[in-house]
Amino acid sequence: MSDDYDLVVLGAGSGGVAASRRAAAHGARVLIIEASRVGGTCVIRGCVPKKLMMYAAGYAQAFDEARSYGWTGTAPSFEMHRWADAKAAEIDRLEAIYRKMLADSGVELAHGRARLLGEGRVAIGSRTVRAERILIATGGVPAHDALPGLAAAMTSNDVLDMRALPASLLVVGGGYIAVEFAAILAGLGAKVTLAFRDTLPLRGFDIDLRQRLAQALAGRGIDLAAGVAPTTLSHGADGYTLHRADGSTLQASAALNATGRRPNTTELGLEVAGVQLDGRGAIAVDADSGTSAPGVWAIGDVTQRVNLTPVAIAEGRAFADTEFGRRPTRLDHRTVASAVFTDPPIATVGLSEADAAKRGPVDIFESEFRPMKTAFAGSAVRTYMKLVVDGLNDRVLGVHMIGADAPEIVQSLAVALTCGATKRDFDRTVAVHPTAAEEFVLMREPARRVAGASAQPQ
């Protein structure tokens, strides 16, 4: 077996697999190296099992609502171990599909830890391979350095492997991982406390979404311990205790470290190869994903540009098309849609109100209502939708929503933003009735106009 390749990829997650298969389709001889399971964070220990757990939690509310629609019967109960077994079988199935896709594409798979040796060489244990091009797609891993004692807490990886539901859970953090698992575990029946230093969760998202998410989480019975910085986490026979800057403490039988993730760059030999990191510890790259080292590129979460699976896939394909397909391609990171699978879910694409107002005047269109399905069941849960529109040229700059089906709705509207849709385009679109999504094309009068100086901080 030859040890010379056109491309060697470090990491068989979604981005690495996509880049490998596309490069092979262009005729390249490709080797992909993976130290763990094929599929990466998203498939094995992230997006996919998390959403399966979210679906499980959603049935509690569905069963409760069913009574208002005439259904009767014995109240069901949730068994975590049964979900865990079904989840494990599904992840095994998906990993097998990923392996088959690589094999069918002619990509060679090697198991082991890779280390760059410089000059196009990569070590895999005692084996050394060479390639004209090397692509780093090693993703990210949970960070433990936000405060002392976090190493004793579960990470998102551990939560997805639980076989028993904790009676109480302390979630440390206020980002998307924190709010997602807080909502999911509360939906499954755990008593959840969400502790973070900011006044609202999801820093960086539009302020109106953040405010309404806080209200929704509290409405689901989650205790929001906000506005006080955590200092240390201790673990004893009675569970976990979070000590906070004001002297207060929070306790629970289990704890989840959701303070963020860091680029997975440990022991890759980056210094030897001349690959530089940026100030956040991520691999520094240019617009074409090129690093400081000739012949070395990087994509996905290891670069900390936009840490989303579809972005890593698109970056990988753009790299392969540019380097092997003679079709120079760059990914535009400015109009990437994202979703947060809380209860209710959030979805957003484009600029927040505050960010848009920094560029000039903006018109804000809003709609807030009780969805038909849950209102019929007597629920007070509300849906909120928002359009951020350029006050000078009428172009829609941002779409934001919190409510049922938000990710599905905003995914479709992301196409409109990518195409440069204006508010007039939304206005002349005929609504589909009765739907929640129709509200996005029925907002006729702006709720307010915001100038740059009056933009709300986030």
N, C-alpha and C positions, 0 to 999 in steps of 0.2 A: 504494500500500500504506500503510495507516494505521500510525502509530508509537505508538498507544495500546493498551495491553493490560490485562487484569485481573491477569495474573501474568507476571512476568519471572523466569526461573530462571537462575542462573549455575552452569554445570556440568552436562554431560550424562552423568554417571556413573549408577550404579544408583539412587541416591537421588533425584537430580534428574529422571531419566526417570520414575521411579515417581510422584513428586509431580506432574509435568507431566501425565502421562496421567490421573491420578485427578482433577486439577483440571479438565481438559478434559472428562472424563466428567460432571462436575457442571455443565457449561455455560460454563466460563470460557474466555476467549480468552487463549491461552498462547504465550509466546515462550521458547525455551530456547537458551542461548548456550554454545558450546563452542569452546575454542581448539585442541583436539587432536582425537583420534578419539572417536566416540560409543561409549559403553560404560564409560568411566572406568577406574580402576585395576583393579577386580576382573576385568572382562571382557578388557581389552586387555593389562594388564601386571601382573596380580596373581593372584587366586584361581584363575581358570580355567586359564591356561597353567601356573601352578605345579603344579596337581593333574595336569595332563597330563604334566608332567615327573616327578611322583611316580609315576604309573602306569608310565612308562618304566623308572624305577629299580626298581620292584617286580618286573619280569620277571626280573631277575638272580637273585633269591632263588627265584622260581617255577621257573625252569629248573633250578636246583640241587636243589630239593626233588623235582622230577619224577623224577629218577633213583631216588629211594627208593620211588617208586610204580610202578616198572617201565618207565619210559620211557628209551630210549637214542637216541643220534644225535649228530651233530656239534654241538659247543658253539657257540652263537651269539655274535656280537659286536655291540656298540652303535656306531652311526654318528650322531654328534650332528647333522650337517647334514641328514640325512634326517628326524630328528625336528623340527628347526627349520623345514623346509619344510612339513611336515604341520601343525605348530602354527600357522604363519602363515596357511595356508589356512583353518584352523578359526576363527581369530580374525577373519579377513575375513568369513567366513560369519556369525558371531555379530554383528559390527558391522552387517552388512546387515540382520539381523533387528531390531536395535535401531532403526535408521533407519526401517524399515518400520513398526514399532510406533508411533513418533512420528507418522509421516505418517498412518497409519490412524486415529490418535486425534485428528487435527486440530491437533496441536501444530506450530507453526512453528519451524524450526531455523535459527539464524544462526551462522556460523563467525567466530571472532575473539576477541580478548581484551576482556572486559567491565570497566568501571570505573564505580563508583557516583559520581554527581554530586550526590546529595542531592535532597530533595523529590520522590522517586519517579522520578528520571531515571537512565538508565543509558546510558553511551557504549559503542558497538561500533565502533572505528575512528572514522570521521568521522560515523557515524550516531548519533543520539540517540533513545532510545525512552522511553516513560513507562508506569508501571503503578501501580495502587493498592497492589499487594503485590509485594515482591521477596523471592525465596528464594535464599540463598547455599548452594550444594552443591558446593563446589570441592574437597573432599577433602583429602588430605595428599600430601606429597612426601618423599623420603628426606632425612634430616638429615645434615649434613657437619661439624658443629661440635663433636662429642664429643672429638676430639683432632686435633692438627695432622697434615696429610698424608692425611686420609681422602678428600679430593676426588679423589685419584689412583686410588682403588680403585673396583671395580665396585659398583653398587647392585643391588638385586633386579631393577630394570628391565633392566639390562645382562645379568644372568645368564640371563634368560629369552630373550634374543636371541642367545646364544652359538651359534656354528656349529662350534666345536671344544671338546672337553673338556680343561681344563687338567690337567697331570700332578699338580700339587699346588695346594691352595687353602687360604688362610688366611682364616677367617671371624672378623670382629671383632664381638663382641656375644654376648649370651646370651638374647635374647628369642625370640619365636616365629619371626620371619623367620630369625634366625640358626640355630636348631636345625632348622628345616625344610630349609633349603638345605644345611646340613651333612649331614643324613641323605640327602637326594636325591642330591647330588653324589658322596657316598661310595658310594651304591648304584650309580651309573653307572660308578664305577671310579676316581675321583680320590682322591688321598691328602689327607685333610682334617684341619686343625687348627682347633679351636674355642677362641677366646681370649676370656675375659670376667673381670671383676673379682670377681664374687660367687663363693661356694664351690660353688653349684649353678646350673644353668640355669633359665630360666623363673621369674624372681622374680615373686611374686604368686600363683602357682598353689599348690595344696595340696602340703605338704612331702613327702608320700609319693609323689606323682607325680614331683616334681622329683628325688628320690633315685633312683627306678627309671628315669627317663629318662636320667640320667647313666650309670647302669650299662649301659643298653641301647645308648646311643651308643658307649660305650667298647667294648662287645661287637661292634659293627659295624666296629671298627677306627679310629674317630675319636679323635684325640688331644685330650683335654680339658685345655687350659691354663687352669686355673681359679684363682681366689683372688689374682690379682695384677693390679693396674690397668694397662692399656695407657697409654702416654704419647704416643708418636708413631709414625707409619707413614711409612717412607721407601721410595722406588721407584728402582731402578737397573737396570743392564743384566742383572743376575742374577735380577731379580724384586722381591719385596717383603719388607721387614724390619719387624717390629713390635717396637718397643722398649718394655720394661715397667718398672714402678716399682722392681723389685728388681735392675735392671741386666741382666736376661736378655733375649734376643732370640729371635724366632720368624721363620722364613723360609718362603716358598713362591713358586711361579712366578706365582700369581695371588692377588688379595685381594678380599674382599667386605666392603663396609661395611654391616653389619647392626645398627647402633647405634640404630636407631629412625627414626621419621618425625615430621614436624612439620606443623601445619595449613597449608594452602596459602592464605595470606592476602596474599601479596605483590602490590602494585600493583593492589589491588581498589578503592582509594578509600574504605576503611573510615573513616578519620579525617574525611574530608569529609562523609560521610553520618552521622557520629555513632555508628558501631558500635564498641563497646568490646570489648577483648580481656581475657581473664583472665590470671592469673599465669603460665600455661603457654604463652601466645601463641595460645590458641584463642579463637574467638568466644564470648563469654559469652552464654548463653541461659537462659530460664526453662523451666518444665515444659512449656510449649507451643511451645518452640523459638523464642520471640520474643527479639529482640536489644534493645539499649538504644535503638535508633533506631525511631521509629514507622513501621510499614509494612514493616519488614525482619525476616525470619526466617532461621534457619540450621539445617541438619541435617547429619548424617553426621560424617566424620572431622574436618572443619574445626571442630567443636565439642568434640572429644575427650571425649565422654561414654563411649560404648562403641564402639570403632572396628571394627565388623563390618558387612559389606555388608547382611545382612538387617536390621540395626538401622537403617541409613540409609534403606532402603526403607520400613520400618515408620514411621519418623519422618516421612518425606515424605508417606506416605498419611494419617497422622494429621493433619498440617498441612492437607492438601487437604480432608479430610473436615470438619475444624473450620471452616476459612475459607470453603469454597465449598459444602460439602454439608449445612450446617446440622446436623451431627452431631458435637458436641464429642468429641474423642478424644485420649487421652494414652497414650503408650507406657510400660509398666512395665519399667524397665531392670534390675530386681532378679533376674529369673529368665531371663536370656538365656544360652542354651547356647553353648559355643564349642568349637572343635576345633583341634588342632595336628597338622599332617600330617607328623609325624616317622616314624621306623621303629623301633619300632611307634608308631602314632598315639595321641594323647591326646584325650580329650573330657571336658568338665566342665560342670556346671550347678549353680547355687546356691552356697552358702557352703562355704569350705574349713573344715577342722577348727579351725584357729586362729581364724578369724573367727567361727565359730559359737560357740566356747567363750567368746568375749568377752561373749556375751549370756546365758550360763548353762550349766548342765551339759548335756553331749551324750554320746550313746552312739555308738560307732564300730563298724560292722560291716564286715568285710573278707573277701575271698576272693582267693587267689593260686594259680595253677596253670599247668602247661604245656598249651597248647592242643593238642587232639587232632591237628590237621593237621600242625603242625610237630614235635610230639613223635614222631609216627610216622616222621618223616624224621631223627630224631636230634638235633633242635635243642634247645638249653637255654633258648630264649627263653620268657619267662613273661608271663602276663596278670595284671593286678592290678585289683581292683574295690573300691570303697569307698562306703559309705553313711554320711552324717553325719545323726544323728537327734536331734531335740530331746528332752532327758532329762525334760522336764516334761509335754509333751503328745503325744509320739510322732510328731510331724510330721517328714517327711524334709526336711532343710534343704539337703543337698548330695549330688550323685552324681558320682563321679569314676572314671575308668577309663583305663588304659594297656594297649593290646593290640590285636590285629587286630579291625577293624570297630568300634572304640570310637566313632567319630563317628556311625555309623548307629545303634548301640544307644542312645547317650545322647540322640540327637535324639528318639527315641520316649519315653524316660523323662522328657524335659523337659516333656512334656504332663502327666505325673503330678505333677511338682513344681508346675507352674502351677496345677493343680487342687487343690493342697493335700493330696496323698496322705500317708498315715501309714505307718509301718512295718507296721502290721497289714494295710493294703491290699496291700502287697508280699507279706506272708506268706500271704494267702489267694488269691493269684494262682497258678494252676497253671502249672508250668514246661513249656516246649517242649523236648523232649529228642531227640537230643543237640545242644545249642547252648552257646555261651559265655554268651549273654545270660541263660540260666536261672539262673546263679549269683546274679544280683541278687534273685531271689525265693526263694533257698534259704538265705540267711544267717539262721540262727535265733538264735544267741547272740552278744552283742556281744563284740568283742575287748577293749574297754576302755571305761570311762566317764571323761570328761575334764571337770574343773571349769574355770571361767574362769581361775583363777590358774595352772593348770598347762598352759595351752595352749602349744603349741610355736611359737616365732617363725618368721616366714617372710622 
